[in-house]
Amino acid sequence: MKIILSVFLGLFIIMSAGGNLFAQYRKLTVILLRHAEKDVSEDADTANPELSAEGKLRAQRLIKEIDRYKPDAIFSSQFIRTRATVMPLARSRRMMIQLYDYKKLDEIAALIMLGKMKRIVIVGHNSTTPALVNLLIGQDKYKALAESEYDKIWVVKIKKNKTRPNKIKEKVFVY
């Protein structure tokens, strides 16, 4: 009986240690982008416009660009144009779009770093997207996009480690 109890205790200790090892190291990929082209016609809502025809095409192209990362979460600010930008991707992956407050970037950054998600898409705006990238990489590297810039995607890869500093790599590409 003592042998069986010792074996179970040993297995418990090994399993507990293994769980802690996995908790100390985690890979995280965050894909960040600005919403697609917004409708700026005379009839458009200036406060909360929809996407233009060109913006809708760009939103469709995002499926091809982002789907290869196999996102497990999609976040958008509450505006029509941001949600419409990732709606085709969300539909293709059968996912819900989660809303975040674009005025509280530190909260979404903390959620990303502490959460259980591994591959996250976040759509924002010309000033908030680069600002959020800067928060994640811990540098003031990226400035606000020009009002006419809609084609950049940042991919931030973070290897989280509790015992050493996080390893962070980022790249920007145009689509």
C-alpha positions as a Markdown table, in Angstrom:
| # | Residue | x | y | z |
|---|---|---|---|---|
| 1 | Met | 0.0 | 0.0 | 0.0 |
| 2 | Lys | 2.9 | 2.4 | 0.8 |
| 3 | Ile | 4.4 | 1.7 | -2.6 |
| 4 | Ile | 1.1 | 2.7 | -4.4 |
| 5 | Leu | 0.8 | 5.8 | -2.3 |
| 6 | Ser | 4.4 | 6.7 | -3.0 |
| 7 | Val | 3.8 | 6.3 | -6.8 |
| 8 | Phe | 0.7 | 8.5 | -6.7 |
| 9 | Leu | 2.5 | 11.1 | -4.7 |
| 10 | Gly | 5.4 | 11.0 | -7.1 |
| 11 | Leu | 3.1 | 11.3 | -10.1 |
| 12 | Phe | 1.3 | 14.2 | -8.5 |
| 13 | Ile | 4.6 | 16.1 | -7.9 |
| 14 | Ile | 5.8 | 15.5 | -11.5 |
| 15 | Met | 2.4 | 16.7 | -12.9 |
| 16 | Ser | 2.5 | 19.8 | -10.7 |
| 17 | Ala | 6.0 | 20.6 | -11.7 |
| 18 | Gly | 5.2 | 20.1 | -15.4 |
| 19 | Gly | 2.2 | 22.4 | -15.1 |
| 20 | Asn | 4.4 | 25.1 | -13.6 |
| 21 | Leu | 7.0 | 24.7 | -16.4 |
| 22 | Phe | 4.3 | 25.2 | -19.0 |
| 23 | Ala | 3.0 | 28.2 | -17.2 |
| 24 | Gln | 6.4 | 29.9 | -17.2 |
| 25 | Tyr | 6.7 | 29.9 | -21.0 |
| 26 | Arg | 4.1 | 30.8 | -23.5 |
| 27 | Lys | 4.2 | 32.0 | -27.2 |
| 28 | Leu | 1.8 | 34.8 | -28.1 |
| 29 | Thr | 1.2 | 36.3 | -31.5 |
| 30 | Val | -0.7 | 39.6 | -31.8 |
| 31 | Ile | -1.8 | 40.8 | -35.2 |
| 32 | Leu | -2.7 | 44.5 | -35.2 |
| 33 | Leu | -4.2 | 46.6 | -38.0 |
| 34 | Arg | -6.1 | 49.8 | -38.7 |
| 35 | His | -9.6 | 49.6 | -40.0 |
| 36 | Ala | -10.0 | 49.5 | -43.8 |
| 37 | Glu | -11.0 | 52.5 | -45.9 |
| 38 | Lys | -13.9 | 54.4 | -44.5 |
| 39 | Asp | -16.7 | 56.0 | -46.4 |
| 40 | Val | -15.9 | 59.7 | -46.8 |
| 41 | Ser | -18.7 | 60.6 | -49.3 |
| 42 | Glu | -21.0 | 63.5 | -48.6 |
| 43 | Asp | -23.8 | 61.2 | -47.5 |
| 44 | Ala | -21.6 | 59.3 | -45.0 |
| 45 | Asp | -21.9 | 59.6 | -41.3 |
| 46 | Thr | -18.8 | 61.6 | -40.2 |
| 47 | Ala | -18.7 | 60.3 | -36.6 |
| 48 | Asn | -19.2 | 56.6 | -37.3 |
| 49 | Pro | -18.9 | 55.9 | -41.0 |
| 50 | Glu | -19.2 | 52.5 | -42.7 |
| 51 | Leu | -16.5 | 51.1 | -45.0 |
| 52 | Ser | -16.2 | 52.3 | -48.5 |
| 53 | Ala | -16.4 | 49.9 | -51.4 |
| 54 | Glu | -12.6 | 49.8 | -51.4 |
| 55 | Gly | -12.6 | 49.2 | -47.7 |
| 56 | Lys | -15.0 | 46.2 | -48.1 |
| 57 | Leu | -12.6 | 44.7 | -50.6 |
| 58 | Arg | -9.7 | 45.2 | -48.3 |
| 59 | Ala | -11.7 | 43.5 | -45.5 |
| 60 | Gln | -12.2 | 40.5 | -47.7 |
| 61 | Arg | -8.4 | 40.3 | -48.5 |
| 62 | Leu | -7.7 | 40.2 | -44.8 |
| 63 | Ile | -9.0 | 36.7 | -44.7 |
| 64 | Lys | -6.1 | 35.5 | -46.8 |
| 65 | Glu | -3.5 | 37.7 | -45.0 |
| 66 | Ile | -4.5 | 36.8 | -41.4 |
| 67 | Asp | -6.1 | 33.3 | -41.6 |
| 68 | Arg | -2.7 | 31.7 | -41.8 |
| 69 | Tyr | -2.1 | 32.8 | -38.2 |
| 70 | Lys | -5.2 | 30.8 | -37.1 |
| 71 | Pro | -6.4 | 33.5 | -34.7 |
| 72 | Asp | -8.2 | 32.3 | -31.6 |
| 73 | Ala | -9.6 | 35.8 | -30.7 |
| 74 | Ile | -10.6 | 38.9 | -32.6 |
| 75 | Phe | -10.9 | 42.3 | -30.9 |
| 76 | Ser | -12.4 | 45.5 | -32.4 |
| 77 | Ser | -13.2 | 48.9 | -31.1 |
| 78 | Gln | -16.9 | 49.6 | -31.1 |
| 79 | Phe | -17.1 | 51.6 | -34.3 |
| 80 | Ile | -18.8 | 50.3 | -37.5 |
| 81 | Arg | -15.7 | 50.6 | -39.6 |
| 82 | Thr | -13.5 | 48.5 | -37.3 |
| 83 | Arg | -16.0 | 45.8 | -36.8 |
| 84 | Ala | -16.8 | 45.7 | -40.5 |
| 85 | Thr | -13.0 | 45.3 | -41.2 |
| 86 | Val | -12.7 | 42.0 | -39.3 |
| 87 | Met | -16.3 | 40.7 | -39.9 |
| 88 | Pro | -15.4 | 38.6 | -43.0 |
| 89 | Leu | -12.5 | 37.1 | -41.1 |
| 90 | Ala | -14.7 | 36.4 | -38.1 |
| 91 | Arg | -17.3 | 34.8 | -40.3 |
| 92 | Ser | -14.8 | 32.6 | -42.1 |
| 93 | Arg | -13.4 | 31.4 | -38.8 |
| 94 | Arg | -16.9 | 31.2 | -37.1 |
| 95 | Met | -15.7 | 33.5 | -34.3 |
| 96 | Met | -17.2 | 36.3 | -32.3 |
| 97 | Ile | -15.7 | 39.8 | -32.4 |
| 98 | Gln | -15.0 | 41.0 | -28.9 |
| 99 | Leu | -15.1 | 44.7 | -28.3 |
| 100 | Tyr | -12.5 | 46.8 | -26.4 |
| 101 | Asp | -12.3 | 50.4 | -25.4 |
| 102 | Tyr | -9.9 | 52.2 | -27.7 |
| 103 | Lys | -9.4 | 54.9 | -25.0 |
| 104 | Lys | -8.0 | 52.3 | -22.6 |
| 105 | Leu | -5.2 | 50.6 | -24.5 |
| 106 | Asp | -3.4 | 49.7 | -21.3 |
| 107 | Glu | -6.3 | 47.5 | -20.4 |
| 108 | Ile | -6.4 | 45.6 | -23.7 |
| 109 | Ala | -2.6 | 45.2 | -23.5 |
| 110 | Ala | -2.9 | 43.7 | -20.0 |
| 111 | Leu | -5.6 | 41.4 | -21.1 |
| 112 | Ile | -3.5 | 40.2 | -24.0 |
| 113 | Met | -0.4 | 39.6 | -21.8 |
| 114 | Leu | -2.3 | 37.8 | -19.0 |
| 115 | Gly | -4.9 | 36.0 | -21.0 |
| 116 | Lys | -5.0 | 32.4 | -22.3 |
| 117 | Met | -5.2 | 33.4 | -25.9 |
| 118 | Lys | -2.3 | 32.5 | -28.2 |
| 119 | Arg | -3.1 | 34.3 | -31.5 |
| 120 | Ile | -5.0 | 37.5 | -31.4 |
| 121 | Val | -6.2 | 40.0 | -34.0 |
| 122 | Ile | -6.9 | 43.6 | -32.9 |
| 123 | Val | -8.3 | 46.2 | -35.3 |
| 124 | Gly | -8.1 | 49.8 | -34.3 |
| 125 | His | -7.5 | 53.2 | -35.7 |
| 126 | Asn | -4.7 | 55.3 | -37.2 |
| 127 | Ser | -3.4 | 56.5 | -33.8 |
| 128 | Thr | -4.5 | 53.7 | -31.5 |
| 129 | Thr | -3.0 | 50.7 | -33.5 |
| 130 | Pro | 0.6 | 52.0 | -33.5 |
| 131 | Ala | 0.2 | 53.1 | -29.8 |
| 132 | Leu | -0.9 | 49.6 | -28.8 |
| 133 | Val | 2.0 | 48.1 | -30.7 |
| 134 | Asn | 4.3 | 50.4 | -28.8 |
| 135 | Leu | 2.8 | 49.3 | -25.5 |
| 136 | Leu | 3.3 | 45.6 | -26.4 |
| 137 | Ile | 6.9 | 46.0 | -27.5 |
| 138 | Gly | 7.8 | 48.4 | -24.7 |
| 139 | Gln | 9.2 | 51.1 | -27.1 |
| 140 | Asp | 7.9 | 54.3 | -28.6 |
| 141 | Lys | 8.8 | 53.1 | -32.1 |
| 142 | Tyr | 5.7 | 53.6 | -34.2 |
| 143 | Lys | 3.9 | 56.9 | -34.9 |
| 144 | Ala | 0.3 | 57.5 | -35.9 |
| 145 | Leu | -0.6 | 56.5 | -39.4 |
| 146 | Ala | -1.5 | 59.1 | -42.0 |
| 147 | Glu | -5.2 | 59.5 | -42.5 |
| 148 | Ser | -4.8 | 57.9 | -46.0 |
| 149 | Glu | -2.8 | 54.8 | -44.7 |
| 150 | Tyr | -4.9 | 51.6 | -44.4 |
| 151 | Asp | -2.6 | 48.9 | -45.6 |
| 152 | Lys | -0.2 | 48.1 | -42.7 |
| 153 | Ile | -0.4 | 45.0 | -40.4 |
| 154 | Trp | 1.9 | 44.6 | -37.4 |
| 155 | Val | 2.7 | 41.1 | -36.2 |
| 156 | Val | 4.1 | 41.1 | -32.7 |
| 157 | Lys | 5.5 | 37.7 | -31.4 |
| 158 | Ile | 6.1 | 37.5 | -27.7 |
| 159 | Lys | 7.7 | 34.6 | -26.0 |
| 160 | Lys | 6.6 | 35.0 | -22.4 |
| 161 | Asn | 8.9 | 33.7 | -19.7 |
| 162 | Lys | 8.4 | 34.2 | -15.9 |
| 163 | Thr | 12.1 | 33.6 | -15.1 |
| 164 | Arg | 13.7 | 35.8 | -17.9 |
| 165 | Pro | 12.7 | 38.9 | -19.8 |
| 166 | Asn | 10.1 | 38.3 | -22.6 |
| 167 | Lys | 11.5 | 37.9 | -26.1 |
| 168 | Ile | 9.6 | 40.2 | -28.5 |
| 169 | Lys | 9.9 | 40.4 | -32.2 |
| 170 | Glu | 7.7 | 42.6 | -34.4 |
| 171 | Lys | 7.4 | 43.1 | -38.1 |
| 172 | Val | 5.2 | 45.3 | -40.3 |
| 173 | Phe | 3.9 | 44.3 | -43.7 |
| 174 | Val | 1.7 | 46.0 | -46.3 |
| 175 | Tyr | -1.3 | 44.2 | -47.8 |
